[in-house]
Amino acid sequence: MTAENRVVAKLSDIVLVRFECRKCHAVSAWKPSQWERIPRACPNCSEPWLIPGSIEESFIQSLKMNIGQMARTGKDYPFEFTLEFDGKTVIE
């Protein structure tokens, strides 16, 4: 028998959006309601993170807009939207 741990989170469970530089480990974090911009480079060491107009920047921009909009509306949707993570995910 195998036991698995899973973490299931609603959009309203998101308390911070974090970017951590893999080079210097500096962290930039915002509450979803206060997340205004997408950092294109590390604010500490200037390591480039995103190329303007890239698919990655577009994806993060869409994610930012949609998470914020769904979390802010408080609308009672006829479904429950959740994200599921495996038990190996580190939650701090």
C-alpha positions as CSV (number, residue, x, y, z in Angstrom):
1,M,0.0,0.0,0.0
2,T,1.2,3.5,-0.9
3,A,0.2,6.6,0.9
4,E,0.4,10.0,-0.8
5,N,0.1,13.5,0.6
6,R,-1.6,16.1,-1.6
7,V,-2.1,19.8,-1.0
8,V,-5.2,21.4,-2.6
9,A,-5.4,25.2,-2.7
10,K,-8.1,27.6,-3.8
11,L,-7.2,30.9,-5.4
12,S,-8.3,32.6,-2.1
13,D,-5.7,30.5,-0.3
14,I,-2.9,32.4,-2.1
15,V,-1.4,34.8,0.3
16,L,1.8,35.8,-1.6
17,V,3.2,35.6,-5.1
18,R,6.9,35.2,-4.9
19,F,9.8,35.5,-7.3
20,E,13.1,34.1,-6.1
21,C,16.3,34.7,-8.0
22,R,18.2,31.4,-8.7
23,K,21.5,33.3,-8.9
24,C,21.4,35.4,-5.6
25,H,18.3,34.0,-3.9
26,A,16.8,37.5,-3.4
27,V,13.0,37.3,-3.1
28,S,10.3,39.7,-4.3
29,A,6.9,39.0,-3.0
30,W,3.4,40.6,-3.1
31,K,-0.1,39.8,-1.9
32,P,-2.1,39.0,-5.0
33,S,-4.2,42.1,-4.5
34,Q,-1.0,44.3,-4.5
35,W,0.8,42.5,-7.3
36,E,1.1,45.3,-9.9
37,R,4.1,44.5,-12.1
38,I,6.1,41.5,-13.3
39,P,9.8,41.8,-12.6
40,R,11.9,41.3,-15.7
41,A,15.1,41.1,-13.7
42,C,16.3,40.5,-10.2
43,P,16.0,43.7,-8.2
44,N,19.1,42.7,-6.2
45,C,21.7,41.4,-8.8
46,S,20.0,42.4,-12.1
47,E,20.0,38.8,-13.4
48,P,17.6,38.9,-16.4
49,W,14.4,36.9,-15.7
50,L,12.0,37.6,-18.5
51,I,12.4,38.8,-22.1
52,P,9.8,41.5,-22.9
53,G,7.1,40.1,-25.1
54,S,8.2,36.5,-24.5
55,I,5.8,33.6,-24.0
56,E,6.9,33.3,-20.4
57,E,6.1,37.0,-19.7
58,S,2.8,36.7,-21.5
59,F,1.9,33.6,-19.4
60,I,2.8,35.2,-16.1
61,Q,0.9,38.4,-17.1
62,S,-2.3,36.3,-17.9
63,L,-1.9,34.4,-14.7
64,K,-1.5,37.6,-12.7
65,M,-4.6,39.2,-14.2
66,N,-6.8,36.1,-13.9
67,I,-5.8,35.1,-10.4
68,G,-6.4,38.6,-9.2
69,Q,-9.7,39.0,-11.0
70,M,-11.1,35.7,-9.8
71,A,-9.9,36.2,-6.3
72,R,-11.3,39.7,-6.0
73,T,-14.7,39.2,-7.5
74,G,-15.9,37.0,-4.6
75,K,-18.4,35.7,-7.1
76,D,-20.1,32.5,-6.2
77,Y,-19.1,30.3,-9.2
78,P,-21.0,27.1,-9.8
79,F,-17.7,25.2,-9.5
80,E,-14.7,25.1,-7.1
81,F,-11.4,25.9,-8.8
82,T,-8.4,24.5,-7.0
83,L,-4.8,23.7,-7.6
84,E,-3.3,20.4,-6.4
85,F,0.3,19.9,-5.5
86,D,2.1,16.7,-4.6
87,G,3.2,16.1,-1.1
88,K,6.9,16.8,-2.1
89,T,6.1,20.5,-2.5
90,V,7.6,22.5,0.2
91,I,5.2,25.0,1.8
92,E,6.8,27.6,4.0
